[in-house]
Amino acid sequence: MSCKPVERRLSQETQPGTAEAHQSDLQNGERPHADAEMTRVLKMAPVRIASDPSSGVIAYWKHDALHDVVAPMADHVLMTFPSGSLRFERRTGKSVVFGTARPGTVTVIPAGSTSRWDIPESLNVIHLYLPQTTLERVALEAGTASPGDLIDRSAHPDPITSRLLLSAADVLGKAGIRSVAHGLFEPFREKGIHVATMTVFAFVSPGSREASSVAEHFWHLYSQPKDSWTAETNYAPPAHDTREAMNMLRDTDESIVSIATALGYSSQTAFAAAF
């Protein structure tokens, strides 16, 4: 059975009300930003949110069932779904689309558009909120006169864009954690509380050499004297491992699995992530 969105036209009697139609005529300056409108319509705050005022916002939501109209927004909205499979209905103007929210699909809400959404159950979703100025800047940097109009999409199969959005959410989420740690560091240090964050640049398995190294980094952070406290630390494989791995890959016929094992990595995946 196909999972592609199914669209049909609504009769005049079943179209969204005139108040909704009037909302789409609002000038851009009167429209709410996407994060504010989504908070209103979902009646909750996102699980995680990271923003760059000059570029956009990424938000991770775990929201309940939704049966409401999303008003026209000042920003474009791109959505993707990290897990699960859930049918939904989206009514825009004279049309209704039935789609399936699932990994590998992307939904696009262009700035200024409005739809009624009927999502029967809770849903995990990643949102990217893009100001028009960001698209214009990207178009300029790419040597294009102006950005093309975003096309309204509902659960459109696009695994590449979906993976990019999920990766960006992960990276920006970590950046948000770092930002919070740095913001709390000084105020809490005055109270004798050490707030810090650690970034691990490798896959780590329990009992592995990487796990022991990460534990040592955590212990070093914990043991710092108060006058030497730092807000963050990073763990990456030692440089000599990199040189030795490169030499073995170049000068021997050993498999990657054998080289990873010889250097003490818990798996080929951990080795690949480190190098």
C-alpha positions in Angstrom: 0.0 0.0 0.0 1.4 3.4 -0.9 2.5 5.8 1.8 2.4 8.9 -0.4 0.2 11.7 0.7 -3.4 11.6 -0.8 -5.0 14.9 -1.7 -8.6 15.7 -2.5 -10.6 18.9 -2.9 -13.0 20.1 -0.3 -16.5 21.4 -1.1 -17.3 24.9 -0.2 -19.2 23.7 2.9 -16.2 21.8 4.3 -13.6 24.5 3.8 -11.9 26.1 6.8 -13.8 29.1 8.1 -13.5 32.7 7.0 -11.5 33.6 10.1 -8.8 31.2 9.0 -8.8 32.6 5.5 -8.5 36.1 6.9 -5.4 35.1 8.9 -3.5 34.2 5.7 -3.9 37.8 4.5 -1.9 39.1 7.5 1.1 41.1 6.6 4.4 39.4 7.5 5.1 42.0 10.2 1.9 41.0 12.0 2.5 37.2 11.8 3.9 35.4 14.9 7.3 33.7 14.6 7.1 30.0 14.1 8.4 29.0 17.6 5.7 31.2 19.3 2.9 29.9 17.1 3.9 26.3 17.6 4.1 26.7 21.3 0.5 28.2 21.2 -1.0 25.5 19.0 0.7 22.6 20.7 0.0 24.0 24.1 3.5 23.1 25.5 7.2 23.9 25.2 9.6 21.9 23.0 11.7 19.2 24.6 14.8 21.0 23.2 15.3 24.2 21.2 18.4 25.8 19.8 18.5 29.1 17.9 20.8 31.3 15.9 19.0 34.7 15.5 20.7 35.2 12.2 19.9 31.8 10.7 16.9 30.1 12.3 15.7 27.8 15.0 15.6 24.1 15.5 13.1 22.6 18.0 12.5 19.0 19.0 8.9 18.3 20.1 7.1 15.4 21.7 3.5 16.7 21.5 0.1 15.2 22.1 -2.7 14.7 19.6 -3.4 17.9 17.6 -6.8 19.1 16.2 -6.3 22.8 15.5 -5.5 25.5 13.0 -1.9 26.6 12.6 -2.0 30.4 11.9 0.2 32.0 9.2 3.7 32.4 10.5 6.6 34.8 9.7 9.0 31.9 9.2 9.1 28.9 6.9 8.8 25.6 8.7 10.4 22.3 7.7 9.5 19.1 9.7 10.9 15.6 9.8 10.1 12.6 12.0 12.8 10.7 13.9 10.7 7.6 14.6 7.3 5.9 14.4 4.6 6.0 11.7 1.4 8.0 12.1 -1.4 9.0 9.7 -2.5 12.6 9.8 -4.9 15.0 7.9 -4.0 18.5 6.8 -6.6 20.9 5.4 -5.4 23.9 3.4 -7.8 26.2 1.6 -9.9 23.9 -0.7 -7.8 20.8 -0.4 -7.2 18.1 2.2 -4.1 15.9 2.3 -3.8 12.6 4.1 -0.2 11.7 4.8 1.9 9.5 7.0 4.5 11.0 9.4 7.5 8.6 9.3 11.3 8.7 9.1 12.7 9.8 5.8 9.8 12.2 5.0 9.7 16.0 5.2 6.8 18.4 5.6 7.1 22.0 4.5 4.9 24.9 5.7 5.8 28.0 3.7 5.7 31.3 5.6 2.2 32.9 5.5 0.3 29.7 4.8 -2.4 28.3 7.2 -3.8 24.8 7.6 -5.9 22.8 10.0 -4.1 19.8 11.3 -5.7 16.6 12.7 -3.1 14.3 14.2 -4.8 11.6 16.3 -2.0 10.6 18.6 1.2 11.9 20.2 4.1 12.5 17.8 7.9 13.1 17.9 9.0 15.7 15.4 11.9 18.0 14.5 11.1 21.5 13.4 13.4 23.9 11.5 12.2 27.5 11.4 13.7 29.5 8.6 13.3 33.3 8.2 13.0 34.5 4.6 16.1 36.6 5.1 18.1 33.3 5.7 16.9 31.9 2.4 17.8 35.2 0.6 21.3 35.2 2.2 21.9 31.5 1.1 20.7 32.4 -2.4 23.1 35.3 -2.5 26.0 33.2 -1.3 25.2 30.6 -3.9 25.2 33.2 -6.7 21.4 33.0 -7.3 19.5 36.1 -7.9 16.7 35.2 -5.4 15.5 32.1 -3.6 12.7 30.1 -5.2 9.4 29.8 -3.4 9.1 26.9 -1.0 6.5 24.3 -2.1 3.9 23.2 0.4 4.6 19.5 1.2 3.0 17.0 3.5 5.1 13.9 4.5 7.0 14.1 1.2 9.6 11.3 0.8 13.0 13.0 1.1 15.5 10.9 3.1 18.5 13.2 2.4 16.8 16.3 3.8 15.3 14.3 6.6 18.8 13.0 7.7 20.3 16.5 7.4 17.5 17.9 9.7 18.0 15.1 12.2 21.8 15.7 12.2 21.4 19.5 12.5 19.1 19.0 15.5 21.6 16.8 17.2 24.5 19.2 16.6 22.5 22.3 17.6 21.2 20.5 20.6 24.7 19.9 21.8 25.6 23.5 21.0 22.6 24.5 23.2 23.8 22.4 26.1 27.3 24.1 25.8 25.6 27.5 25.7 23.6 26.7 28.9 26.7 25.4 30.7 28.7 28.5 29.8 25.8 30.8 30.8 25.5 29.1 34.2 29.2 28.6 34.9 30.0 32.0 36.5 26.8 32.5 38.6 27.0 29.0 40.1 30.8 29.1 40.6 30.1 31.9 43.1 27.9 29.5 45.0 30.5 26.8 45.0 28.8 24.7 42.3 30.8 23.5 39.3 28.7 23.5 36.1 30.4 22.0 33.1 29.8 20.0 29.9 31.9 17.4 28.1 31.8 16.5 24.4 32.9 13.0 23.3 34.1 12.8 19.7 33.8 9.0 19.4 31.4 6.1 19.8 31.8 4.5 23.3 31.0 1.0 24.4 30.9 -0.1 28.0 34.2 -1.6 29.2 36.1 -0.3 26.2 39.3 1.7 26.2 37.3 4.7 25.1 35.0 4.4 28.1 38.0 4.4 30.5 39.4 7.5 28.8 36.1 9.3 29.0 35.8 8.4 32.7 39.3 9.8 33.3 38.3 13.1 31.6 35.2 13.3 33.8 37.3 12.6 36.9 39.7 15.3 35.9 36.9 17.8 35.4 35.4 16.8 38.8 38.8 17.0 40.6 39.7 20.5 39.4 40.5 23.0 42.2 37.9 25.7 42.4 40.3 28.4 41.2 41.0 26.2 38.1 37.4 25.2 37.2 36.6 25.1 33.5 33.2 25.2 31.8 33.9 22.4 29.3 36.2 19.6 28.3 36.4 17.4 25.2 37.5 13.8 24.6 39.0 12.8 21.2 41.2 9.8 20.4 45.0 10.6 21.0 46.9 11.9 18.0 49.4 8.9 18.2 46.4 6.6 17.6 45.6 8.5 14.4 49.2 8.3 13.1 49.5 4.6 14.0 46.1 3.8 12.4 47.1 5.7 9.2 50.4 3.8 9.0 48.7 0.4 9.5 46.0 1.2 6.9 48.7 2.3 4.4 51.5 -0.3 5.1 49.7 -3.5 6.0 47.1 -5.8 4.5 45.2 -6.0 7.8 41.5 -5.5 7.8 39.9 -2.5 9.4 38.4 -4.8 12.0 41.8 -6.2 12.9 43.4 -2.7 13.1 40.6 -1.4 15.3 41.1 -4.4 17.6 44.9 -3.9 17.7 44.5 -0.3 18.7 42.0 -1.2 21.5 38.8 0.0 20.0 35.6 -1.8 21.0 34.2 -2.1 17.4 34.8 -1.1 13.8 32.1 1.5 14.3 34.0 3.2 17.2 37.2 3.1 15.1 35.5 4.7 12.1 33.8 7.4 14.2 37.2 8.3 15.8 39.1 8.6 12.5 
